[in-house]
Amino acid sequence: MNTPSDSSASTILPGTVAYNQGVAQRLPLDDQQAFEDAKRGWLAAFPEGGIQREDGGTAWDMRWFDFQAGACPDSVNPSLWRHAQLNNIHGLFEVCDGVWQARSCDYANMTIVRGDTGWIIVDPVIAVETAAATLALVNQTLGERPVSAVLVTHCHPDHFGGIRGVVGDDPAQFPPIYVPENFTEAAAYEGIMAGTAMFRRSLFQFGVGLPTSPTGKIDGGIGKMPAIGTRTFAAPSDIVRETGEVHVIDGVTFEFQIASGTEAPAEFTFLLPDHGVLCMAEVCTQTMHNLLPPRGAKVRDALLWAKVIDEAIIRFADRTEIIANSHNWPVWGKDNALAYLSEQRDIYKYTHDQTLRLANLGHTPDEIAAEMVEPDWLSTRFHARGFYGSLTFNARATYQRYLGFYDGRPVNLNPLPPASLATHYVDALGGVEKVLELAQVAIETDALQWAATLLNHIVFADLATPEAKSLLATVYRNQGYRCESGIMRNVYLKGAAEIENGVQPIAALGTGRNKDLADALSLEDWFDIIAVRLNPERSRGVQLALRFFIGDRTALVEINRQTENVRTGAAATNGHADAEVTLTLEQLDQLSTHKLNVTEALAAGVQINGDAALVEQWCSLHDTFDLWFNVVSP
């Protein structure tokens, strides 16, 4: 799934070559300090052959990126190429006595701290396979010890999905698991309501299905890419609620800072005061982060982000000798650590303040993105450059957080949908041939965004010829080849592939759902998710109330006025119900997604008190979502 043939690569335009040469001339790409830092303390590599899944597929293999050992090709932004080479430095590393990191063993780092009785694991990566392989390497290299505790710094799956690879499957045997307050709710809820759309868009962000090659996937900014393996969840036992909390975990002192609302809805950082090591989780990495990832999310607070880093400077900087975060490589030395924290703080504060300055001067989001210039210092401070997030995308996100998607202009109160707008544009410009002619001129003059706009209108007017599709794919690829951000590159290249080949479902992905995490949802969450699928046409005039018994939990679901509401707990035990249903969560999921009809459900042990036809009707009122909807075409 990671390394298909690269036959889809298209022409590298002269403007792309010139653009990337300009980047190489403008930035000090030969600075070697980061390479020294990334290699420092190396102890061991993973065994040859990659990390395999039970189904015989490969979960992780750094050989996918062997092609990056040489000089930067014309098809890659040289700044991104340098960053990718840094992320290629992989294995088990000693950070200091008693602290180690496994890096490029997955998308995130796994940090290992020696406790009195065992290993304290910080962030057990995204997949069971990579987490287990990393723990095996740790035991093989450093000596066999049990896992005495686990810390999960925040609620994104690349930091907890592999947890059962280090704690096993028996909850009775789990060690203490420390998380920030509201972790479980945030982990289960983020992406659930818009789960299908977000997962579909994440395939673009992470370039799933793209080849790893000079004209394909290069890097993911905060790491290479997420591993392709089994994702799990384990309920936490210990909650960190306030900044300043100190916990002694298996004999090791951890001093915590709450960072929730910055990079993640629930997140903490921590200092190991006896080691002089500060972990800023994902609040700080070796790249500018996303205030709004292309996959979608709630917009993050740039001002809070800057203030949290400043608070860390005040609390921790004078005791910090090393910064070892949850992604990328460490920062060594007290002075370097202070400078790093200050510059990480300032890129988010700069983005916040300059966006609002321009907004208050009357500029709209796209105008702000065009006006925004990077601060002078950023040209030499690679750790804050846009290998993951980008300044222009983050500026739009900041505008959205404060002012919403509407830019204040009446014409945009109710804009035409893409297909209708495209039809009008193509007609107004004189038809497909004229639009193609204009696009060719735009390509020749290196006005790629204008060329993409013209060609995209042909596609959404449903008038695309093979020539138009090929041209648009060429434009998208060349826009991607210029990107400093690895994930923005992925989006362009994935778009080009779908323009040429259509949507290509990947069966191995399934739904992308983490079953362990889904089981952690509240009953109210389950029914809120089902309500998102209520079809207003089919529910017109329907009044229906069903009471569901799931284990010791009760839910009363009511449909009226083409709207579905749920009450749980004591509120669900009162009120009229047209029928009552006793079933499991798995059966509820199968019924509501039409994988099981009522007759089959009854045969499987579901109990219905009342008219079973009403339950069948309730199921029929809900849509099912197909992950493989069109993105780059109507």
PyMOL commands that set and color helices and strands:
alter all, ss='L'
color gray80, all
select helices_A, chain A and resi 14-26+33-39+62-69+78-87+128-142+157-159+164-167+171-173+183-189+195-205+302-319+334-360+365-371+376-379+382-384+391-403+410-412+418-428+432-444+448-460+466-481+486-501+507-509+515-518+523-531+569-572+585-592+598-603+612-620
alter helices_A, ss='H'
color red, helices_A
select strands_A, chain A and resi 42-44+51-52+58-60+91-96+99-103+110-114+119-122+147-151+177-180+238-240+246-249+252-258+268-272+277-279+322-323+331-332+544-550+553-560+563-568+579-582+607-610
alter strands_A, ss='S'
color yellow, strands_A
deselect
rebuild
show_as cartoon
